[in-house]
Amino acid sequence: MDTINIKRKELENIYGKISPFEFKNALIDLATKPIQKSTRTLLDAGRGNPNWLAATPREAFFTFGHFAIEESRSSWNMGPLTGLPRKSDITTRFNCYLANHSEMPGVNLLKDIVDYGVSKLGFNSDDFIYELTDAILGDNYPFPDRMLVHIEKLVKEYLVQEMKYDTTKGGDFNVFAVEGATAAMCYIFDSLIANNLLLKGDKIAIMTPIFTPYLEIPHLPRYEFEVEYIVADEKDKNGKHTWQYSDTELEKLSDKDIKALFLVNPSNPPSVAISPKSTSKLVDIVTNANPDLMIISDDVYGTFVHGFKSLMAEIPYNTLGSYSYSKYFGVTGWRLGTIALHEKNVFDKLISQLPYSIRKRTNKRYSDMNTNPSNVPFIDRIVADSRQVALNHTAGLSTPQQVQMAFFSAFALIDDKNYYKNLTIDICNHRQKLLFNSLGLDLDKNSNSAAYYTQFDLLEWAEYNHGKAFSDYLESSYKPVDILFDLAEESSIVLLSGGGFAGPEWSIRISLANLYDEAYSEIGICLKKVLDSYFKKWTEEFDL
């Protein structure tokens, strides 16, 4: 048996048994073999990392870093060793720096950021500039540990603007700056367990399809949750997936045994926001059937849908919001994310209602933080738990990261014409159109689509192009891994299986963010070529 056939057998054996991201690495290994013998380029459309970045806030960051070093050197200068910045009259020195370095990149944004903080948010300019200066130098532990004061206010404004967090409906909310949505997931799961809000073996719900760690974490030995899947089962009149949830699926959440609901909104990989109809149904269920339901909503793709509204806006009392800057601003390497929770929330209520013996044990966990640990709110418990409580005094996201987060937030707030936002949305939608055109498919207009990914159902394509009989043949005679294998081997194209995200078994995920435009036409052409080859085999096998 030759090497390729051995590799194919290995892939068939592990398909569906490991994470689709781990399986993708095996496909990349296969896809790069032919490249070594040709000029072909690897097209990895399995990655969610965008191939753009927000340049202007980065320019402002690095230029401001230069100002901060000058401030440090002005207080104490021994060559390579300098002192700490001084707050007194720092606004005057900052304005002089801007005037003397007008040619530096990002200077205009720096001026606008400070002006926004002072005029819109009522900041004292010395306090604001000093916080940013000290933070970008990273010369002190984060304090407050949850988030720096002025930066949190900027980030809150950004979340209100982009995620529509609603302080009128839900009251004020607090933000914990974290190392991306990945860290947010880990911290949230751990704190739910640490505070006995979830116990090993408890029943939770997950809205699917979904990012695979949300499927994998609940089954780890530490958690072993019973999982109820809320499936995006709706189809349109033509039998195509809409990636919305029927009332029947949502009504599963009426079960009071379900303690928590986890979702990604807009979804990953379908990349579709929950419709207003489904949101209204969710609100009704929580209000009337399961009022103590804890909702954890990961809204990382929300900025790619015009008018997006997080469940933090619709069900603020029950919802903990998670957000990452990684996709919108092209900062996966920076690790910038947030956990947000309204001050009045179901999590704190449920902690206060725990049986006395459990509450006493839980309070002991936080007794070194506060003489009255029962008063420590859940979001501050998440902060402490992120450093095993004992290291709470050194918790928090690094201060230079917080400055970059602030600059991204302010950049979006100042862009009142949404120029940057429209650029990113247009890029994704254009690539989706190129892909569908090359596949010979109509692209339905969908106001809920983020178009960051597309989840493409191979059986739907087969039936649409060649009829139900061919679709049935494809499903009964082959496996989705065969298509993925052929794409990798013949065209050096790597896609992910949608089944690994708890989507339809015959669906595939294509990232529309990480390759240049022309690649999506090529992917569509090559995918269609592979599928057409299966159609040819069918016609020959049955002499059609």
C-alpha positions in Angstrom: 0.0 0.0 0.0 1.5 3.4 -1.0 2.1 6.3 1.4 -1.0 8.2 0.3 -3.3 5.3 0.8 -1.8 4.6 4.2 -2.4 8.3 5.1 -5.9 8.2 3.9 -6.6 5.1 6.1 -5.2 6.9 9.1 -7.4 9.9 8.4 -10.5 7.7 8.1 -9.7 6.1 11.4 -9.3 9.4 13.4 -12.1 11.3 11.6 -14.9 12.2 14.1 -12.8 11.0 17.0 -10.6 14.0 17.6 -11.3 17.8 17.4 -11.7 19.1 13.9 -8.8 21.5 14.6 -6.5 18.6 15.3 -7.9 16.7 12.3 -7.1 19.8 10.2 -3.5 19.6 11.1 -3.4 16.1 9.7 -5.0 17.4 6.5 -2.4 20.1 6.3 0.4 17.5 6.5 -1.3 15.7 3.6 -2.0 18.9 1.6 1.7 20.0 1.8 3.0 16.8 0.3 2.0 17.7 -3.3 3.2 21.3 -2.9 6.7 20.0 -2.4 6.5 18.7 -6.0 4.8 21.7 -7.6 4.3 25.5 -7.4 0.8 25.0 -5.8 0.0 27.1 -2.7 -1.6 25.7 0.4 -5.1 27.2 1.0 -6.0 26.6 4.6 -9.6 27.9 5.0 -9.9 26.1 8.3 -8.3 29.0 10.3 -10.4 31.7 11.8 -7.5 34.2 11.9 -8.4 37.2 9.6 -5.9 38.3 7.0 -6.5 42.0 7.9 -5.6 44.1 10.9 -6.5 47.5 12.3 -3.4 49.5 11.6 -4.2 53.0 12.9 -4.9 51.9 16.6 -1.6 50.0 16.5 0.2 53.1 15.2 -1.2 55.1 18.0 -0.1 52.4 20.5 3.5 52.4 19.4 3.7 56.2 19.1 2.2 56.5 22.6 4.8 54.1 23.8 7.5 56.4 22.6 5.9 59.3 24.5 5.7 57.1 27.7 9.4 56.3 27.4 10.2 60.0 27.2 8.1 60.6 30.3 10.0 57.8 32.1 13.3 59.3 31.0 12.4 62.8 32.1 11.9 61.6 35.7 15.1 59.7 36.1 17.7 59.0 33.4 20.7 56.8 33.8 21.0 55.6 30.2 19.4 52.1 30.0 17.7 52.7 33.4 14.9 55.2 33.7 12.3 56.2 36.2 8.5 56.1 36.6 6.3 58.6 34.9 4.9 61.6 36.8 1.2 62.6 36.7 1.7 66.3 37.5 1.1 68.5 34.4 1.3 65.4 32.1 -1.4 66.8 29.8 0.9 69.8 28.9 3.8 67.5 28.1 1.5 65.2 26.1 0.3 68.1 24.0 3.8 69.4 23.4 4.8 65.8 22.3 2.0 65.8 19.8 3.0 69.2 18.4 6.6 68.3 18.2 5.9 64.8 16.6 3.1 65.6 14.2 4.7 63.4 11.6 4.5 60.3 13.8 1.9 57.7 12.8 -1.2 57.6 14.9 -0.8 61.1 16.4 -4.2 62.3 15.2 -5.9 59.3 16.8 -4.0 59.8 20.1 -5.3 63.4 20.2 -8.9 62.2 19.4 -8.7 59.4 22.0 -7.8 61.9 24.8 -10.4 64.4 23.5 -13.1 61.7 23.5 -12.2 60.6 27.1 -12.3 64.2 28.4 -15.3 65.6 26.4 -17.5 62.5 26.1 -16.7 60.6 29.3 -15.8 63.4 31.6 -12.2 62.2 32.3 -9.7 64.4 34.0 -7.0 64.6 31.3 -4.0 64.3 33.7 -5.6 61.2 35.3 -6.5 59.6 31.9 -3.1 60.3 30.2 -1.2 59.2 33.3 -3.1 55.9 33.5 -2.4 55.1 29.9 1.3 56.1 30.2 1.9 54.0 33.3 0.0 51.1 31.8 1.7 51.0 28.5 5.1 50.9 30.3 3.8 47.9 32.3 5.7 49.0 35.4 2.9 48.2 37.9 0.6 45.4 38.6 -2.9 45.9 37.1 -5.0 47.9 39.7 -7.8 47.5 40.0 -7.1 43.9 39.1 -10.3 43.5 37.2 -9.5 46.4 34.9 -8.0 49.9 35.0 -10.5 52.6 35.7 -10.5 54.8 32.7 -9.9 51.9 30.3 -12.8 50.0 31.7 -15.1 53.0 31.0 -13.9 53.2 27.4 -14.4 49.5 26.9 -17.9 49.7 28.4 -18.8 52.4 25.9 -17.5 50.2 23.1 -19.5 47.2 24.2 -22.6 49.3 24.5 -22.1 50.6 21.0 -21.2 47.3 19.3 -22.9 44.6 21.4 -25.8 46.9 22.4 -25.4 46.1 26.1 -28.3 47.9 27.7 -27.7 49.9 30.9 -31.3 51.2 30.8 -32.8 47.8 30.9 -30.1 46.0 32.9 -28.4 48.7 35.0 -24.7 49.2 35.2 -22.3 46.4 34.3 -18.7 45.6 35.2 -15.9 44.3 32.8 -13.1 41.9 33.5 -10.3 42.3 30.9 -9.0 38.8 29.9 -6.6 37.1 27.5 -9.2 36.6 24.7 -12.4 34.6 24.7 -10.3 31.5 25.2 -9.3 32.6 28.7 -12.9 33.8 29.3 -14.2 30.3 28.6 -11.8 28.7 31.0 -12.4 31.2 33.8 -16.2 31.0 33.5 -16.4 27.3 33.6 -14.0 27.1 36.6 -15.8 29.8 38.6 -19.2 28.2 38.0 -17.9 25.1 39.6 -15.9 26.8 42.3 -19.0 28.7 43.4 -21.3 25.7 43.2 -23.4 27.3 40.6 -22.8 24.2 38.6 -22.0 20.8 40.1 -20.4 17.8 38.5 -23.1 16.0 36.5 -25.5 19.0 36.3 -27.6 19.5 33.2 -26.6 22.3 30.9 -27.7 23.3 27.4 -25.6 24.2 24.4 -26.8 25.8 21.2 -25.4 24.1 18.2 -23.6 24.1 15.8 -20.9 25.7 18.0 -17.2 26.2 18.5 -15.8 22.8 19.4 -14.3 23.6 22.9 -17.9 24.3 24.1 -18.7 20.7 23.1 -15.5 19.2 24.6 -15.1 21.1 28.0 -18.4 19.9 29.5 -17.3 16.2 29.2 -13.9 16.7 30.9 -13.6 14.6 34.1 -13.8 17.8 36.2 -17.2 18.6 34.9 -19.0 15.6 33.3 -22.1 17.7 32.7 -25.2 16.2 31.2 -25.8 18.2 28.0 -29.0 19.1 26.2 -28.3 20.2 22.6 -30.4 23.0 21.2 -30.1 22.4 17.5 -30.4 25.1 14.8 -32.9 22.9 12.9 -34.9 25.3 10.8 -34.9 25.1 7.0 -36.4 27.4 4.4 -39.0 26.4 1.8 -36.2 25.0 -0.4 -34.8 22.8 2.3 -31.8 24.9 3.0 -30.5 25.4 6.5 -31.3 28.9 7.9 -29.2 28.1 11.1 -32.1 29.4 13.2 -33.8 27.5 16.1 -37.4 26.2 16.0 -39.7 26.9 18.9 -39.6 23.1 19.6 -35.8 23.2 20.1 -35.9 26.4 22.2 -38.7 25.0 24.4 -36.2 22.4 25.7 -34.9 25.3 27.8 -38.2 25.3 29.8 -36.8 22.4 31.7 -35.7 23.8 35.1 -33.1 21.0 35.5 -31.1 22.9 32.8 -29.0 25.3 34.9 -26.9 27.0 32.3 -27.1 27.8 28.5 -23.9 28.2 26.5 -24.0 29.8 23.0 -21.9 31.6 20.4 -23.8 34.4 18.8 -23.4 34.9 15.8 -22.8 31.2 15.6 -19.6 29.4 14.7 -19.4 28.0 12.1 -22.7 29.0 10.5 -21.9 32.6 11.3 -25.5 33.6 11.7 -27.0 35.7 14.6 -30.0 34.5 16.5 -33.1 36.0 14.8 -35.3 38.5 16.6 -38.1 35.8 16.6 -35.9 33.3 18.3 -34.6 35.9 20.7 -38.2 36.8 21.7 -38.9 33.1 22.3 -35.9 32.9 24.5 -36.9 35.9 26.5 -40.4 34.4 27.0 -39.0 31.0 28.2 -36.6 32.6 30.7 -39.2 35.0 32.0 -42.0 32.5 32.4 -40.5 29.0 32.6 -36.9 29.1 33.7 -36.1 32.4 35.4 -32.9 31.2 37.1 -31.3 30.0 33.9 -27.7 31.2 33.6 -26.8 32.3 30.1 -23.2 32.5 28.8 -23.1 34.3 25.5 -19.9 34.5 23.4 -20.4 37.4 21.0 -17.1 37.6 19.2 -18.6 37.8 15.7 -21.2 40.4 16.6 -19.4 43.3 14.9 -19.9 41.6 11.5 -23.7 42.0 11.6 -25.2 45.4 11.2 -27.4 46.2 14.2 -26.4 43.1 16.2 -27.8 42.8 19.7 -26.3 40.5 22.3 -28.5 38.6 24.7 -26.8 40.9 27.3 -29.1 43.5 25.8 -32.2 41.3 25.7 -31.9 39.2 28.9 -29.4 41.3 31.0 -30.3 39.8 34.4 -29.5 36.3 33.3 -26.7 36.8 30.8 -22.9 36.9 31.2 -21.3 38.3 28.1 -18.0 37.2 26.6 -16.3 39.2 23.8 -13.0 39.0 22.0 -11.3 41.7 19.9 -9.4 39.1 17.9 -11.5 38.8 14.8 -12.7 42.3 14.3 -9.3 44.1 14.7 -7.1 41.2 13.6 -5.4 40.7 17.0 -5.5 37.0 17.7 -1.9 37.3 18.9 -2.6 40.1 21.3 -5.1 37.9 23.3 -7.7 40.7 24.1 -11.1 39.8 25.5 -13.7 40.7 28.0 -16.2 39.2 30.5 -19.1 41.5 31.3 -21.8 41.1 33.9 -24.5 43.5 35.1 -24.3 44.4 38.8 -27.8 42.9 39.3 -27.7 39.4 38.0 -28.9 35.9 38.5 -25.4 34.5 39.3 -25.1 36.6 42.5 -28.7 35.8 43.4 -28.1 32.0 43.1 -24.9 32.3 45.2 -26.9 34.0 47.9 -29.5 31.3 47.9 -27.1 28.3 48.2 -27.7 26.1 51.3 -25.9 27.5 54.3 -23.3 24.7 54.5 -22.3 25.2 50.9 -22.3 29.0 51.1 -20.1 28.8 54.2 -17.6 26.6 52.4 -17.7 28.8 49.3 -17.2 32.0 51.3 -14.2 30.5 53.0 -12.6 30.3 49.5 -12.7 34.2 49.3 -12.2 35.0 53.0 -8.7 36.4 52.4 -10.0 38.9 50.0 -12.8 40.4 52.1 -13.8 40.3 55.7 -17.3 39.7 54.5 -16.7 37.3 51.6 -20.5 36.9 50.9 -20.4 40.4 49.5 -17.8 39.5 46.9 -19.8 39.6 43.6 -19.5 36.8 41.1 -17.4 38.8 38.5 -14.8 39.6 41.2 -14.8 35.9 42.1 -14.0 35.1 38.5 -11.0 37.5 38.7 -9.8 35.8 41.9 -10.4 32.3 40.6 -8.3 33.1 37.5 -5.3 33.2 39.9 -6.4 30.5 42.3 -7.7 33.2 44.7 -4.4 33.3 46.7 -2.8 35.3 43.9 -5.7 37.6 43.4 -3.4 40.6 44.3 -1.5 39.9 41.1 -4.5 39.1 38.9 -5.6 41.0 35.8 -4.7 41.4 32.1 -1.3 42.9 31.5 -1.5 46.7 31.4 0.0 47.2 28.0 -2.6 44.8 26.6 -5.3 46.9 28.3 -4.0 50.0 26.6 -4.2 48.4 23.2 -7.7 47.3 24.0 -8.6 50.9 25.0 -7.2 52.2 21.7 -9.1 49.7 19.6 -12.3 50.6 21.6 -11.8 54.3 21.2 -10.9 53.9 17.5 -14.3 52.3 16.9 -16.2 54.8 19.1 -14.6 57.8 17.2 -15.4 56.2 13.8 -19.0 57.5 13.8 -19.3 56.8 10.1 -18.4 53.1 10.7 -15.8 53.2 7.9 -13.7 50.5 9.4 -16.7 48.3 10.3 -18.1 48.5 6.8 -14.7 47.6 5.3 -14.6 44.3 7.3 -18.2 43.4 6.6 -17.8 44.1 2.9 -14.6 41.9 2.7 -16.4 38.9 4.2 -19.6 39.3 2.2 -17.6 39.7 -1.1 -15.6 36.6 -0.4 -18.8 34.6 0.4 -20.3 35.8 -3.0 -17.1 34.7 -4.8 -17.3 31.3 -3.2 -21.0 30.7 -3.9 -20.6 32.0 -7.5 -17.9 29.5 -8.2 -20.0 26.7 -6.8 -22.9 27.7 -9.0 -25.1 28.5 -6.0 -27.5 31.4 -5.3 -26.6 33.4 -2.2 -29.7 34.3 -0.3 -29.7 37.7 1.4 -29.6 37.2 5.2 -29.5 40.3 7.5 -28.4 38.0 10.4 -25.4 36.6 8.6 -21.9 37.7 9.7 -20.4 35.9 6.7 -17.2 35.3 8.7 -17.5 31.6 8.0 -19.9 29.7 5.9 -21.1 26.2 6.8 -21.8 24.5 3.5 -23.9 21.3 3.3 -22.5 19.0 0.7 -25.7 16.9 0.5 -27.7 20.1 -0.1 -25.4 21.0 -3.0 -25.6 17.4 -4.4 -29.4 17.5 -4.4 -29.7 21.0 -5.7 -27.4 20.3 -8.7 -28.0 16.6 -9.5 -31.2 15.5 -7.6 -32.1 13.5 -4.6 -30.9 10.1 -6.0 -27.3 11.4 -6.3 -27.5 13.0 -2.9 -28.6 9.6 -1.4 -25.8 7.8 -3.3 -23.2 10.2 -2.0 -24.4 9.8 1.6 -24.6 6.0 1.4 -21.4 5.3 -0.5 -18.9 7.8 0.9 -18.0 9.8 4.0 -17.4 13.5 4.4 -13.7 12.7 5.0 -13.5 11.5 1.4 -14.2 15.0 0.1 -11.8 16.6 2.6 -9.1 14.1 1.7 -9.6 14.7 -2.1 -9.4 18.5 -1.7 -6.2 18.3 0.4 -4.5 15.7 -1.9 -5.6 17.1 -5.3 -5.7 20.8 -4.7 -3.9 21.5 -1.4 -7.1 23.0 0.1 -7.8 22.4 3.8 -11.4 22.8 5.1 -13.0 21.7 8.4 -15.8 19.2 8.9 -19.0 20.8 10.1 -19.9 17.6 12.0 -17.1 18.3 14.5 -19.0 21.5 15.5 -22.2 19.4 16.2 -23.5 20.5 12.8 -24.9 18.3 10.0 -22.5 15.4 9.4 -22.1 16.3 5.7 -21.4 20.0 6.2 -18.0 21.7 5.9 -16.8 24.9 7.4 -15.0 27.5 5.3 -13.4 30.5 6.9 -14.1 33.6 4.8 -11.6 35.8 6.7 -8.2 34.3 6.4 -7.4 34.1 2.7 -7.2 36.7 -0.1 -10.3 37.1 -2.3 -9.2 35.1 -5.3 -8.7 32.0 -3.1 -12.4 31.7 -2.5 -13.1 31.4 -6.2 -10.4 28.7 -6.4 -11.8 26.8 -3.4 -15.3 26.9 -5.0 -14.0 25.7 -8.3 -11.9 22.9 -6.8 -14.7 21.8 -4.4 -17.2 21.7 -7.3 -14.7 19.7 -9.4 -14.3 17.1 -6.6 -18.1 16.8 -6.2 -18.6 16.6 -10.0 -16.1 13.7 -10.0 -18.4 11.8 -7.6 -21.3 12.5 -9.8 -19.4 11.1 -12.8 -18.6 7.9 -10.8 -22.3 7.6 -9.9 -23.4 7.9 -13.6 -20.8 5.4 -14.7 -21.6 2.9 -11.9 -25.3 2.9 -12.7 -24.9 3.5 -16.4 -27.0 6.6 -16.2 
